[in-house]
Amino acid sequence: MFGPPGHAYVYRSYGIHWCLNLVCEDAGSAAAVLIRALEPTAGLELMRERRRRDDDRLLAAGPGRLCEALGVTREHDGRPLDAPPFELVAPPKPPDVVAGERIGISVATERPWRYAEAGSRWLSRPLRSRAPARPPARP
């Protein structure tokens, strides 16, 4: 998580699930975004096989499910996000992004640092609030 930007930070959550973060700031600064869910649009058969599920909505709804569906493991830690096996692609048009309270933690849950596409059905849990997304203030 401490650098360099544009790389993956992968760790185990509670010793069970892999979690994928995208490092966002200069090396030495602990700044990354946890990828909590995605809409599966390609590779569905392989994702279903990895997750042993047929319900596409649950393939990557949650950080652990997402990593299992994509096959993300510790081997991906530190890899650049602009080189295989990763591929980040800009959407055809900017999505309507909303912010809500964070989940899965016990501290600072009131901070609106959980971002999602408005109306997304691919989340593990719906957002608690529907505020327009604004980047967090820098300390």
Disulfide bonds with the S-S distance in Angstrom:
none
